[in-house]
């Protein structure tokens, strides 16, 4: 007997490719190398394991303005799909930082509290540099698992994204994620950011 299926509580992960990433990434990489040389310690105690974490206000710096414009364009598409009421509250980048993972460096599983969306843009990423992965946000779904003949969005417990220079990944800030160890000989360089809301003043 045929039945009716309804799917609820979906989780969207967005991917966008910058149309002119090579010159943009060259500028970003030069700036980040200079900052790492100036501040070799960075911000400790974050998700990076053995990696370098920059200050978290890169979005205020002129060299990052073209990347911020791209981020804003991507966020507009995602929030439009999700029917955000931007007449009442405007999405905005609240903080932005870079992580440079050398060989063996990774990022522990974590979330980004006090924001709505988070994202990462890849500046430099060689094969084997460490995939971004997301975990099933429904913890009770792993209490008992049935055997399956194939995996689907309803049965995956972990999803991997291979970093690609010039690609931006956007996802809910509450979605648990981490980064696998960098097994390549080149640094994995990424710029991450959070999206919050700027509430608009009510009309007089």
N, C-alpha and C positions, 0 to 999 in steps of 0.2 A: 504494500500500500504506500503510494507516494505521500510524503509529508511536506511540511513547510519549514524551512530553516531561516532563522534570523541571526545575524552576527552582530554582537554588541561589544563595546569597549575596545575598538581597534586602536592600534598604536602606529602612527605614521613616522617614518624616517625618510627625509628628503635628501636628494643628491643634486648638486648643480655643478656644472663645469664652466670655469671662467673662459670667456672667448679669446682672451689675449694674455694667458697666464705667464708666458716665458719672461717678458720684460718686467711684469709686476713682481714675479717671484725673485728675480735678480735684485731688484731694489729692496724687497723685504729681507732677503737673506743677508745682504750687505749691512743693513741696519741692525739686524739681530745679532750678527757676528760681532759688530762693534759694541753692542750692549753687553753681550756675554763676556767680551774681553774686559770691559769696564767694571762689570759686576759679576764675577765668576761664581759667587755663591747663589745669587738670585733669591727667590722666595722658598725657603725650606719648609718642610712639613705639609706639603700638598700631596697630590696623588702620584707625583713622579717618583720612581724608584731608580736611583742612580742617574737620573736625567736632570737637566737644568730648566728651571722655571723662572721666567722673567717677571718683572713687575706687571701689575694687572691694569694698567691704564694706557695701553698702546693705542687705543682708539682715539686718544686725544692728540696724537702726534701726526704731523703733516705727511710723512712718508706712508702712513697707513690709510690716508683719506680715500684712495681708489679702492682699497679692499673694503673699507666701510661702506662705500657706495654699492659695491657688489653684494655685501651682506644684507644691506637694507632692501635691495631688489629681491633677493631670495626670500627674506622674511615676509615681504609683502605677498608673495605668491602663496606661501604656506599659511599665513594668517587669513588671507582671503578665502582659501579653501575651507579653513576651519570656522569661517563666519565670525571672526573677531569684530567687535563693534569699535572700529578705529575712530569713529566720531566722538566716542567718549574717552578712549584711552589709546594712546599712540605707542606702538612697540618701539623700543629703543635699546641700543647696546648699553649695558650697565657696566661691564668691565670686559677687558680683552687682554690676553697674555699669550706668550709663546712658550713652547716646550721643545727643547732639543734633547733627543734621546740618542746617545752614542751606543755603540755595540753593548748588548746585554741590558740596556735600560728598558724600563716598562712603566706602566701606570696601573695602580691597583684599582679594583672595582670601586666605583663611587657614583654619587649623584651630585647635582648642583642645586642646593637649596636656595630658597628666597628669589627664584626667578622662574620664568615660564618655559623658555626654550634655551637650548644650548647648541653650540655648533663648533666645528673645527674646519679649518682651511689648510690644505697641505702645500707647503712651500717646497720641500725637498723630501722625496720618499723613493728609495730604491727597493727592488724586490727583496722580500724577506725582512723588511725593516720593522715589522710588527703591525698586525692587523688591529683595527678598532673592532671591539666586539660589544654586543648588547645581550643582556640576559632577559629571559622571560620575566616581565614585571608581576606575574601572578604567582607568588610563592607557593600557594596551596596546590597549584597545578602540577607540582613536582612530587607531591606526597605519594602518589601512586601513578605509575606510567604504564600504559599498555603497549605491547609490541605493535609496530606499524610496518607496512610494506613500503612506505615512502614518506618523506617529511614534507610538510606543508606549513604555511604561516600559522596554522592552528596547533602544530605539534613540535615545531622547533623550540628548543630550550635555550639556544645560543645562536646568534647570527653574527657573522664576520663581514667586515668591510675592508677590502684591501686599499691602502692609501694610494692616491694618485695625485701627482703634482697638479695644482690648479683646480682640484675638486673640493667642493664644500659639502659637508654633511651636516644636516640640521635635524634636531630630534628633541623630544620633550625633556626638560631638565631633570625630571624625576626618574627617567629611565636609567637603570643601572648599566654602567659601561666601564670598560677598561681597555688597556692597550697591551698586546702581547710583547714579549721581549724582542728587541732589535737584534736580528741575527745577521745583518749585513755589516759591511765594513764602513759604510757611510752614515753620517748623522741623519736621523729622522727629524725633520723640522716642521712644526705645525703651529698655527695660530688658532687659539680657541677663544670663545666669547660666550657671554650670556645675554639673554634678551629679557628685559622687564617691561614695565608699563610706565608711561608718563601720562598721568590723568589730565585731561583737558578741563579748563575752567568752564563752568556752566555759563550759558549765554545770559547776558544781563536782561 
